[in-house]
Amino acid sequence: MFCVHKQAAHGQWVDECCFNTEFSAYVSAITKSTSTMGTYRVYDSTFKEVTMAFEMGMEIDVGGQSSAA
């Protein structure tokens, strides 16, 4: 399961929605990031790691982040 999280504050993430495929989560995260100019990430709940993140519609380095959702 791949979940899209929105950054509410530094280090605080809020669940937005979850998808069965990483591609669906990617499309959702980049679309939301572009339209709101916010920061979103895709979180793989199986491996408990962040697979990608977007800020203002552009992909940013996740630096191997892993955290509990």
Secondary structure, DSSP 8 states (H G I E B T S, - for coil): -EEEEEEEETTEEEEEEEESSHHHHHHHHHHHHHHH--EEEEEETTTTEEEEEEETTEEE--TT-----
